[in-house]
Amino acid sequence: MSDPSNPLPDDVRPEESTPDSSNPEKSLEMFTSREPERAPAPVAAWAIAGIAFLVLLSGLLLFEHGRAPATPNSLQPLAAYAPSLPLTQLAMSESTSLSGGKSTFVDGHIQNTGGQTIGGVMVQVIFHNDEGMPPQIETLPLALIRTRVPYIDTEPVSAAPLKPGDGQDFRLIFETIPQNWNMQMPEVHVIGVTEK
């Protein structure tokens, strides 16, 4: 019959000659599933990873803290070379497209009276109002007029650098003008110059 101390049925008995035959529970251990053993992560590896993370984080914070915020629509100081790039003959015009959009242009003439060849000019255009509100400030690169016929076409200053003594007509294009603009000629300031 069945032996209550032996969990195996009568027809499945371990052979008497095996060394584990004295303990039937040990013979069953080879059929049970075991939890896979995982080696614990070395403490040194976690410490190195943590230190590397802290160094990276502090480097990013220092880099961001040292950089001045980019504020293109706040009044910027004049470029050091600005006195050598007088802007003259300023005139304004408007154009309406077939789709109903309106563009406003500020045309003028730039002269390089300095001793450097100029490959780029950044300007700020200041639209004042009569309401005592802060003016609208637009920052954009100066574009030189390349051709006038059959229409006015512009190109960046880098396409035709201004050598010492050179002068060229330019055009600034605005798609939106503030509603409260006082309709007077805006101020145009040279705030950035790229020398070639």
C-alpha positions as CSV (number, residue, x, y, z in Angstrom):
1,M,0.0,0.0,0.0
2,S,1.0,3.5,0.4
3,D,3.4,4.7,3.0
4,P,2.3,8.1,4.5
5,S,5.9,9.2,5.0
6,N,6.7,8.6,1.3
7,P,5.1,11.2,-1.0
8,L,5.8,9.1,-4.1
9,P,3.2,6.6,-5.3
10,D,4.0,2.9,-4.9
11,D,4.9,2.4,-8.6
12,V,7.5,5.2,-8.6
13,R,10.1,4.4,-6.0
14,P,13.7,5.6,-6.0
15,E,16.2,2.8,-6.4
16,E,17.7,1.6,-3.2
17,S,21.2,2.0,-4.5
18,T,21.1,5.8,-4.9
19,P,22.8,7.8,-2.2
20,D,19.6,9.9,-1.6
21,S,17.4,6.9,-1.1
22,S,17.4,7.5,2.6
23,N,15.8,10.9,2.2
24,P,13.1,11.0,-0.5
25,E,12.6,14.8,-0.3
26,K,16.2,15.4,-1.5
27,S,15.6,13.2,-4.5
28,L,12.7,15.4,-5.5
29,E,14.8,18.6,-5.4
30,M,16.2,18.1,-8.8
31,F,12.6,18.3,-10.3
32,T,11.6,21.5,-8.6
33,S,12.2,24.9,-10.1
34,R,14.7,27.2,-8.4
35,E,14.8,31.0,-8.3
36,P,17.6,32.1,-10.5
37,E,20.4,33.5,-8.4
38,R,21.4,37.1,-9.3
39,A,24.7,38.5,-8.4
40,P,24.2,41.7,-6.5
41,A,25.3,44.8,-8.4
42,P,28.7,45.9,-7.1
43,V,28.5,49.0,-4.9
44,A,31.5,50.5,-6.7
45,A,29.6,50.5,-10.0
46,W,26.6,52.3,-8.5
47,A,28.9,54.8,-6.8
48,I,30.7,55.6,-10.1
49,A,27.5,56.0,-12.0
50,G,26.1,58.3,-9.3
51,I,29.2,60.5,-9.3
52,A,29.2,60.7,-13.1
53,F,25.5,61.8,-13.0
54,L,26.2,64.5,-10.4
55,V,29.2,65.8,-12.4
56,L,27.1,66.0,-15.6
57,L,24.2,67.7,-13.8
58,S,26.4,70.3,-12.2
59,G,28.2,71.0,-15.5
60,L,24.9,71.6,-17.2
61,L,23.7,73.9,-14.5
62,L,26.9,75.9,-14.6
63,F,26.8,76.2,-18.4
64,E,23.1,77.4,-18.3
65,H,23.8,79.8,-15.4
66,G,26.7,81.5,-17.2
67,R,24.9,82.0,-20.5
68,A,23.0,85.3,-21.0
69,P,19.4,84.8,-21.8
70,A,18.5,85.4,-25.5
71,T,16.2,88.3,-25.7
72,P,16.0,89.3,-29.4
73,N,13.1,91.8,-28.9
74,S,14.7,93.8,-26.1
75,L,16.9,96.8,-26.9
76,Q,20.5,95.7,-27.5
77,P,23.6,97.9,-27.4
78,L,25.1,99.2,-30.7
79,A,27.8,97.1,-32.3
80,A,31.3,98.5,-31.9
81,Y,31.6,98.8,-35.7
82,A,28.2,100.5,-36.0
83,P,29.6,104.0,-36.4
84,S,31.5,102.8,-39.5
85,L,28.2,101.6,-41.1
86,P,25.9,104.7,-41.4
87,L,22.4,103.9,-42.6
88,T,21.0,106.7,-44.8
89,Q,18.2,107.5,-47.2
90,L,15.6,105.6,-45.1
91,A,12.2,105.3,-46.8
92,M,9.1,103.2,-46.0
93,S,6.6,101.5,-48.4
94,E,3.9,98.9,-48.3
95,S,2.7,96.1,-50.5
96,T,-0.4,93.9,-50.5
97,S,-0.3,90.4,-51.8
98,L,-3.0,88.7,-53.8
99,S,-3.9,86.7,-50.7
100,G,-4.6,89.8,-48.8
101,G,-1.5,89.9,-46.7
102,K,0.4,93.2,-46.2
103,S,4.1,93.7,-46.0
104,T,5.9,96.8,-44.9
105,F,9.4,97.7,-46.1
106,V,12.1,99.9,-44.8
107,D,14.6,100.7,-47.6
108,G,17.8,102.6,-47.2
109,H,21.5,102.8,-48.0
110,I,24.4,101.3,-46.0
111,Q,28.0,102.5,-46.4
112,N,31.1,100.8,-45.0
113,T,33.3,103.7,-43.9
114,G,35.6,101.5,-41.8
115,G,38.6,99.4,-42.6
116,Q,37.0,95.9,-42.4
117,T,35.2,93.8,-44.9
118,I,31.7,93.1,-43.6
119,G,30.0,89.7,-44.2
120,G,26.9,90.2,-42.0
121,V,24.8,92.9,-40.3
122,M,22.1,92.4,-37.7
123,V,19.8,95.3,-37.0
124,Q,17.1,96.2,-34.5
125,V,14.1,98.2,-35.8
126,I,12.2,100.2,-33.1
127,F,8.5,101.1,-33.8
128,H,7.5,103.8,-31.3
129,N,3.9,104.6,-30.3
130,D,2.1,107.6,-28.9
131,E,0.4,105.7,-26.0
132,G,3.3,105.6,-23.6
133,M,3.7,101.8,-24.1
134,P,7.1,100.2,-24.7
135,P,8.0,100.2,-28.4
136,Q,7.8,97.1,-30.5
137,I,11.4,96.0,-31.3
138,E,12.2,93.7,-34.3
139,T,15.6,92.1,-34.7
140,L,16.6,90.8,-38.1
141,P,19.5,90.5,-40.5
142,L,20.0,93.3,-43.0
143,A,19.3,92.2,-46.6
144,L,21.0,93.9,-49.6
145,I,19.0,94.7,-52.7
146,R,20.3,92.5,-55.5
147,T,18.1,93.5,-58.4
148,R,15.2,96.0,-58.9
149,V,13.8,94.7,-62.2
150,P,11.3,93.1,-62.7
151,Y,10.9,93.2,-58.9
152,I,13.1,93.9,-55.9
153,D,15.1,90.9,-54.9
154,T,17.3,90.7,-51.8
155,E,20.2,88.7,-50.6
156,P,22.1,88.4,-47.4
157,V,25.2,90.6,-46.8
158,S,27.3,87.4,-46.8
159,A,26.5,86.9,-50.6
160,A,28.0,90.3,-51.4
161,P,30.3,91.4,-48.5
162,L,30.8,95.1,-48.0
163,K,34.4,96.0,-48.6
164,P,35.9,99.2,-47.1
165,G,34.4,102.1,-49.0
166,D,31.6,100.1,-50.5
167,G,27.9,101.1,-50.3
168,Q,24.8,99.2,-51.1
169,D,21.0,99.7,-50.9
170,F,19.1,97.4,-48.4
171,R,15.6,96.4,-47.6
172,L,14.0,95.2,-44.4
173,I,10.7,93.3,-44.7
174,F,8.0,93.2,-42.0
175,E,4.9,91.1,-42.2
176,T,3.3,92.5,-39.1
177,I,3.5,96.1,-37.7
178,P,2.1,97.0,-34.3
179,Q,-1.4,98.4,-34.3
180,N,-0.4,101.3,-32.0
181,W,2.6,102.3,-34.1
182,N,2.8,106.1,-34.4
183,M,3.3,106.0,-38.2
184,Q,6.7,107.7,-37.9
185,M,9.9,106.3,-39.4
186,P,11.2,103.6,-37.0
187,E,14.7,103.8,-35.6
188,V,17.2,101.3,-37.2
189,H,20.2,100.4,-35.0
190,V,23.1,98.2,-36.1
191,I,23.6,95.7,-33.2
192,G,25.7,93.0,-34.8
193,V,28.5,92.9,-37.4
194,T,30.2,89.9,-38.8
195,E,33.6,90.7,-40.3
196,K,34.8,88.7,-43.3
